[in-house]
Amino acid sequence: MTTENLHVDIRHDWQADEVLRLFAQPLTDLMFQAQSLHRRYFDPHQVQLSTLLNIKTGGCPEDCAYCSQSVRVETGVQTEPLMDTEVIVAAARQAKTQGAGRFCMGAAWRRPQGKAFDKVIEIVQAVKAEGLETCMTLGMLDAQQAKRLQQAGLDYYNHNLDTSEAYYAQVISTRQYQDRLNTLQHVRDAGLKVCCGGIIGMGEADTDRAELLRTLANLSEHPESVPINQLVKVEGTALSEVAELDPLEMVRCIAVARILMPRSYVRLSAGRNNMSDELQTLCFLAGANSIFYGEKLLTTENADVEQDRRLLQRLGMRAH
């Protein structure tokens, strides 16, 4: 395949009606289109494994309606300070022995500040020295912070858009959608790779899911990693009683993400603990080629490591 043909599908000018038409296709047609593109850009038998560690728990001043770590809700999550570097490095080593190639670290902050950010820089350097790709999610960043993280050796920065701009105020009121876009621009300008996706199942409409993915696809550069999260309902949060999501909507979102951003890793992310092997298989067929690997995602449960290994083996897929 020529280079010219390889890049013909890379677009940054998707229109709303085009994306909605993708979502409206019969599922088998949508999945065929997504899988065909997936095979053009990736080995369809490979899955990228990432491990996520919550390095600072609770105490966040934001009011994200899905989050158990906000100080505004009672969810039973205990506030804990930033972990010691040695503890984080030990977890990174364990993740590497279990097959993870990327170690992601999350801290419940609105934005990192002062000495805490200096310690984050130390943590990035220490984990990077273990031979793993590094990813951080720390809330909002300014341009200088993004540059310091890049200089410390950080590979990826995660900052999800969560949902469409139109639905955003129904989920979060303590920051604006543009704040998230600004952080993404700082990350990109600093030379870091972008990890950015969203959450489905928060009561949003089909048009919101389409617009979320369209916004990501129309960035000046597609995120290198696009996590598609299914809401994990936590008692005490504002979304704990939201209606259940049709499982096939997850498959549709992954397929559309693959079509809009064919060179990106599309991660089957939060909510996987509640998915059957068959549903996960459909998601892989729709173009997912990355998962979080390990028993915990921040404060919620994730699929069992051995269960993941068995599933990938049954499907003839391999980690990389």
C-alpha positions as CSV (number, residue, x, y, z in Angstrom):
1,M,0.0,0.0,0.0
2,T,1.4,3.4,-0.9
3,T,1.8,6.2,1.6
4,E,-0.6,8.3,-0.4
5,N,-3.4,5.7,0.0
6,L,-2.5,5.1,3.6
7,H,-3.4,8.6,4.6
8,V,-6.5,9.2,2.5
9,D,-8.8,8.5,5.5
10,I,-7.2,11.1,7.8
11,R,-9.6,14.0,8.1
12,H,-10.1,16.9,10.4
13,D,-13.2,18.4,8.8
14,W,-16.0,16.0,9.8
15,Q,-19.5,17.5,9.7
16,A,-22.1,16.7,12.3
17,D,-24.5,15.1,9.8
18,E,-21.7,12.8,8.5
19,V,-21.0,11.5,12.0
20,L,-24.6,11.0,12.8
21,R,-25.0,9.0,9.6
22,L,-22.2,6.7,10.7
23,F,-23.9,6.1,14.0
24,A,-27.2,5.4,12.2
25,Q,-25.8,2.6,10.0
26,P,-26.8,-1.0,10.6
27,L,-24.3,-2.3,13.1
28,T,-22.8,-5.0,10.9
29,D,-22.1,-2.4,8.2
30,L,-20.6,0.0,10.7
31,M,-18.4,-2.7,12.2
32,F,-17.2,-3.9,8.7
33,Q,-16.2,-0.3,7.8
34,A,-14.4,0.2,11.1
35,Q,-12.6,-3.2,11.0
36,S,-11.5,-2.6,7.4
37,L,-9.9,0.7,8.4
38,H,-8.4,-0.8,11.5
39,R,-6.6,-3.4,9.4
40,R,-5.2,-0.7,7.2
41,Y,-3.4,1.0,10.0
42,F,-2.8,-1.7,12.7
43,D,-2.1,-5.3,13.2
44,P,-5.7,-6.6,14.1
45,H,-4.3,-9.2,16.4
46,Q,-2.4,-6.8,18.7
47,V,-3.7,-5.1,21.8
48,Q,-1.8,-2.4,23.7
49,L,-1.9,-2.9,27.5
50,S,-1.8,0.0,29.9
51,T,-2.0,-0.1,33.7
52,L,-3.5,2.8,35.7
53,L,-2.5,3.7,39.2
54,N,-4.3,6.3,41.4
55,I,-1.3,8.2,42.9
56,K,-3.4,10.7,44.8
57,T,-6.9,9.8,45.9
58,G,-9.9,12.0,46.7
59,G,-10.2,15.6,47.9
60,C,-10.9,17.0,44.4
61,P,-12.8,20.4,44.5
62,E,-14.5,19.7,41.1
63,D,-18.1,18.6,40.9
64,C,-17.9,16.0,38.0
65,A,-21.2,14.2,38.3
66,Y,-19.6,10.8,37.7
67,C,-16.6,11.0,40.0
68,S,-16.3,9.4,43.4
69,Q,-13.3,11.5,44.4
70,S,-15.0,14.9,44.6
71,V,-15.2,16.6,48.1
72,R,-18.8,17.5,47.2
73,V,-20.1,13.9,47.5
74,E,-20.1,11.1,50.0
75,T,-19.0,7.9,48.3
76,G,-16.8,6.3,51.0
77,V,-13.6,7.2,49.2
78,Q,-10.9,8.2,51.7
79,T,-8.7,11.1,50.8
80,E,-5.0,10.1,50.6
81,P,-2.0,12.2,49.8
82,L,0.4,11.8,46.8
83,M,2.1,8.5,47.1
84,D,5.8,8.2,47.7
85,T,7.9,7.8,44.6
86,E,9.3,4.4,45.7
87,V,5.7,3.0,46.1
88,I,4.8,4.1,42.6
89,V,8.0,2.7,41.0
90,A,7.3,-0.7,42.7
91,A,3.8,-0.7,41.2
92,A,5.2,0.2,37.8
93,R,7.7,-2.7,37.9
94,Q,4.9,-5.1,38.8
95,A,2.8,-3.7,35.9
96,K,5.7,-4.3,33.5
97,T,6.2,-7.9,34.7
98,Q,2.5,-8.5,34.0
99,G,2.9,-7.3,30.4
100,A,1.9,-3.6,30.5
101,G,3.8,-1.4,28.2
102,R,2.4,1.9,29.5
103,F,2.1,3.0,33.1
104,C,-0.6,5.7,33.6
105,M,-0.9,7.7,36.8
106,G,-3.9,9.7,38.0
107,A,-4.1,12.3,40.7
108,A,-7.4,13.9,41.9
109,W,-6.6,17.5,41.4
110,R,-8.2,20.5,39.7
111,R,-4.7,21.4,38.7
112,P,-1.3,20.4,40.2
113,Q,0.5,23.2,42.1
114,G,3.7,24.0,44.0
115,K,5.8,21.3,45.6
116,A,3.3,18.6,44.7
117,F,4.0,19.3,41.0
118,D,7.7,19.1,41.7
119,K,7.2,15.7,43.1
120,V,5.2,14.7,40.1
121,I,8.2,15.6,37.9
122,E,10.4,13.3,40.1
123,I,7.8,10.5,39.7
124,V,7.8,10.8,35.9
125,Q,11.6,10.5,35.8
126,A,11.6,7.5,38.1
127,V,8.9,5.5,36.2
128,K,10.4,6.4,32.8
129,A,13.7,4.9,34.0
130,E,11.9,1.6,34.4
131,G,11.6,1.4,30.6
132,L,7.8,2.0,30.5
133,E,5.9,4.5,28.5
134,T,4.5,7.1,30.9
135,C,1.1,8.8,31.1
136,M,-0.3,11.2,33.6
137,T,-3.7,12.7,34.3
138,L,-3.5,15.6,36.8
139,G,-6.3,17.9,35.8
140,M,-5.7,21.2,34.0
141,L,-2.2,22.3,33.0
142,D,-0.7,25.6,31.9
143,A,1.9,25.8,29.1
144,Q,4.9,25.8,31.5
145,Q,3.7,22.7,33.4
146,A,3.1,20.8,30.2
147,K,6.7,21.7,29.0
148,R,8.2,20.6,32.4
149,L,6.4,17.2,32.1
150,Q,7.7,16.8,28.6
151,Q,11.3,17.6,29.7
152,A,10.9,15.1,32.5
153,G,10.2,12.3,30.0
154,L,6.5,12.1,30.1
155,D,5.1,10.4,26.9
156,Y,1.3,11.0,27.2
157,Y,-1.0,13.3,29.0
158,N,-4.6,12.3,29.5
159,H,-7.3,14.9,29.7
160,N,-10.7,13.7,28.6
161,L,-13.4,15.9,27.1
162,D,-16.0,13.6,28.7
163,T,-18.9,14.5,26.5
164,S,-20.1,17.1,24.0
165,E,-19.8,20.8,24.6
166,A,-23.6,21.1,24.6
167,Y,-24.1,18.4,27.3
168,Y,-21.0,19.4,29.4
169,A,-22.8,21.7,31.8
170,Q,-25.1,18.8,32.8
171,V,-22.1,16.9,34.0
172,I,-19.6,19.5,35.3
173,S,-20.1,23.1,36.5
174,T,-16.7,23.9,38.1
175,R,-14.9,24.4,34.8
176,Q,-15.7,25.2,31.2
177,Y,-15.4,23.0,28.1
178,Q,-12.8,25.5,26.7
179,D,-10.7,24.9,29.8
180,R,-10.3,21.3,28.7
181,L,-9.5,22.3,25.1
182,N,-6.9,24.8,26.4
183,T,-5.1,22.1,28.4
184,L,-5.1,19.8,25.3
185,Q,-3.5,22.6,23.3
186,H,-0.8,23.2,26.0
187,V,0.0,19.5,26.0
188,R,0.2,19.3,22.2
189,D,2.4,22.5,22.0
190,A,4.8,21.0,24.6
191,G,5.4,18.0,22.3
192,L,3.5,15.5,24.4
193,K,1.3,12.8,23.0
194,V,-2.4,13.3,23.7
195,C,-4.7,10.8,25.4
196,C,-8.3,12.1,25.2
197,G,-11.7,10.5,25.0
198,G,-14.9,10.5,26.9
199,I,-17.6,8.7,28.9
200,I,-20.9,7.3,27.5
201,G,-23.9,6.4,29.5
202,M,-24.3,9.6,31.5
203,G,-27.7,10.3,30.1
204,E,-26.5,12.0,27.0
205,A,-28.2,11.8,23.6
206,D,-26.8,10.1,20.5
207,T,-26.0,13.5,19.1
208,D,-23.8,14.2,22.1
209,R,-21.8,11.0,21.5
210,A,-21.4,12.0,17.9
211,E,-20.3,15.5,18.7
212,L,-17.8,14.3,21.3
213,L,-16.1,12.1,18.7
214,R,-16.4,14.8,16.0
215,T,-14.7,17.3,18.3
216,L,-11.8,14.9,18.9
217,A,-11.5,14.1,15.2
218,N,-11.4,17.7,14.2
219,L,-8.6,18.7,16.5
220,S,-5.5,19.8,14.5
221,E,-3.9,16.4,15.3
222,H,-5.9,13.4,16.4
223,P,-5.2,12.1,19.9
224,E,-2.7,9.3,19.8
225,S,-4.9,7.5,22.3
226,V,-8.7,7.7,22.6
227,P,-10.2,6.0,25.7
228,I,-13.9,5.2,25.4
229,N,-15.3,4.8,28.9
230,Q,-18.7,3.5,29.9
231,L,-20.0,5.1,33.0
232,V,-19.3,3.2,36.2
233,K,-22.2,4.2,38.5
234,V,-20.9,4.9,42.0
235,E,-23.4,5.3,44.9
236,G,-23.4,8.8,46.2
237,T,-22.6,10.5,42.9
238,A,-25.1,12.5,40.9
239,L,-25.2,9.8,38.1
240,S,-25.6,6.8,40.3
241,E,-29.3,6.3,39.2
242,V,-28.9,7.1,35.5
243,A,-30.6,4.6,33.1
244,E,-28.5,1.6,31.9
245,L,-26.8,2.0,28.6
246,D,-27.6,-0.4,25.7
247,P,-24.3,-2.4,25.6
248,L,-24.2,-2.2,21.8
249,E,-23.9,1.6,22.1
250,M,-20.4,1.0,23.3
251,V,-19.6,-1.0,20.2
252,R,-21.0,1.8,18.0
253,C,-18.9,4.5,19.7
254,I,-15.7,2.5,19.3
255,A,-16.5,1.8,15.7
256,V,-17.2,5.4,14.9
257,A,-14.0,6.5,16.8
258,R,-12.0,4.1,14.7
259,I,-13.4,5.5,11.5
260,L,-12.9,9.1,12.4
261,M,-9.4,8.6,13.9
262,P,-8.0,5.5,12.1
263,R,-4.4,6.0,13.3
264,S,-5.3,6.4,17.0
265,Y,-5.3,3.7,19.6
266,V,-8.9,3.3,20.7
267,R,-9.0,2.1,24.3
268,L,-11.8,0.0,25.7
269,S,-11.6,1.6,29.0
270,A,-13.8,2.1,32.2
271,G,-16.8,-0.2,32.6
272,R,-15.0,-3.2,31.1
273,N,-15.5,-5.1,34.5
274,N,-19.2,-5.3,33.7
275,M,-18.8,-6.4,30.1
276,S,-19.1,-10.0,29.0
277,D,-16.3,-11.6,27.0
278,E,-18.7,-11.5,24.0
279,L,-19.3,-7.8,24.3
280,Q,-15.5,-7.1,24.6
281,T,-14.9,-9.2,21.5
282,L,-17.4,-7.1,19.5
283,C,-15.5,-4.0,20.7
284,F,-12.2,-5.4,19.5
285,L,-13.9,-6.2,16.2
286,A,-15.1,-2.6,16.0
287,G,-11.6,-1.4,16.3
288,A,-10.6,-1.2,19.9
289,N,-6.9,-2.1,20.3
290,S,-6.0,-1.0,23.8
291,I,-7.2,-1.8,27.3
292,F,-6.4,-0.9,30.8
293,Y,-4.9,-4.0,32.4
294,G,-5.0,-4.6,36.2
295,E,-7.6,-4.9,38.9
296,K,-8.2,-1.3,39.6
297,L,-9.1,1.9,37.7
298,L,-8.6,4.8,40.0
299,T,-11.3,3.9,42.6
300,T,-13.4,1.4,40.6
301,E,-12.9,-2.3,39.8
302,N,-11.4,-3.4,36.5
303,A,-11.4,-6.8,34.8
304,D,-9.2,-9.6,36.4
305,V,-5.7,-9.9,34.8
306,E,-5.9,-13.7,34.3
307,Q,-9.4,-13.3,32.8
308,D,-7.9,-10.8,30.3
309,R,-5.1,-13.1,29.5
310,R,-7.5,-16.0,28.8
311,L,-9.8,-13.8,26.7
312,L,-6.9,-12.6,24.5
313,Q,-5.6,-16.1,24.1
314,R,-9.1,-17.4,23.1
315,L,-9.3,-14.6,20.5
316,G,-5.8,-15.3,19.1
317,M,-4.8,-11.8,20.1
318,R,-1.5,-10.8,21.7
319,A,-0.3,-7.9,23.9
320,H,2.3,-5.4,22.8
